[in-house]
């Protein structure tokens, strides 16, 4: 079992590093064609940071590991909201922009509700099996396009975006090399992660669902954890909380959307509990924005989120 654990960790490292190479190479290529920093930030950088989750999900979905595919996204979102915001808020209280409270957190809640409705067709209306069909996936992609338009309008209003975003420009060969190497590392790392996570599940008698909700979710959320924790330490709290909320919306609308378009994915209704946790955590975050210090996640509130994740994880393990 030791080699499987080692290969899993190596796979996560390759995934994260591959995403970096892909973003650097693609950003450099785009800049050579005079693409604006704003457009690069909206597309290459935003998509690049979601590539670990994307690759793991697509490989899981195509391989028929539907519990791992759904568990990865739902688990990542719970990890983001409860653990990452909890840790970041304990490092330094997070002040939140008004637009994040008014638009982005409600969008995150809306995404969770839409996902619940789409994958529970049979339970709710008895129309078809619980499956994320290509039609359902198209609806998710449609909402993602609307969210992308919202980000575009928001960034256009930020006059300092162009100046504060630095994009390195490499030679043509180096740019293409980074891009190709990044793609290869993402695919290879993703395969290592999925295959060895399933091996671990089989060896320890754990369900594919639990592996997706915990190990895959935590591993693919490492970039968000690093970004938010460092941002909180540097007291750049807008980045810390915006990174998490934006990632949660990306995960549901984009990653599950693309996964379902490539191959319809069967939904295990046992994962509804985890969607309930995600919905409750998002509502709790909204409530925290109006308690004591308005538009601020205080340390005691962050502790509640962190403890909530510990309790949730212990409960999941106890079910096995």
C-alpha positions, 0 to 999 in steps of 0.5 A: 500500500505504501507505493500507492500512497506515495504515487498519490502524493506524487500525482498531486504534486504533478497536478499542481505543478502542471497547472502552473506550467500550463498557466505560465505558458498559455499566458505568455503565448496570449500576451505575445498576441497582444491579449489584454491582462484582463482577458488572460486573467478571466480565461487562462489563469482562472481556468488553469487554477481549476485544472487539477479538479477538472482533470481528476473529474474528467478521468473519474467520469470517463472511467465510470467512477461517478462517486469519485467525480461528484465527491471530488467537486462537492468535497472540494467545495466543503473543504474550501468553505469550512476548512480553508475559510476557517484556517484563513479567518483564524490567521486574520479576520477576513473583511469581505467586499460588498459585491461578494456578499451581495452577488458572489456568495448568493451565486455559490448558494444558487450553484449548490441548489441548481446541482441538487435539482439537476441530479435529483430528477427522479426523486423530485419528479420521477422523470428520469434516473438520477444522472447528470445528463448532457442536457443538465451539463449544458445548463451548468455550462450556461450558468457558468457563461453568465458567471463569467460575464459577471466577472468580466463586468466586475473586472472592467470596473477595477481600473487598477487590474491591468497595472497590478497583474504581472504576466511573464513573457517567455520565448516562443519555444519556452512558452509552447514547451511550458504549455505542452509540459503542463498538459502532459503533467496534468493528464499524467498526474490526474491518472496517478491520483485517480488510480491510486486513490481507488487502489487505497479505497479498495485496500482499506475497504473505503468507499469511492465516495469517501475517497472523493469527498476527502482525499481527492477533495483536499488534494485538488484544493491545495492551490486554493488552500495555499492562495487563501492562507498566504493572502490572509497572512498578508492581510489581503483578505479580499483575495482570501475569501474571493478565491474560495467563493469563486472556486466553488462556483467554478467547480459546480458550473464549469467542472461538473458541466464539462464532466457531464458533457463528455460523459453523463455521470450517474449520481449516488443519492447518498451524496445529497447529505454532502450537498445539504452540508454545502448549502448549510455552510454557504448559508452560515457564511452569509449569516456571519457577514451580518453578525457583530462586525458586518462584512467581516468573518471574525476569528470566532466565526472562522473557528466554527467553520473549522470545527464544522469541517472536523465534525463533518469529516469524522461523521463521514469516516464513522459511516464507513 
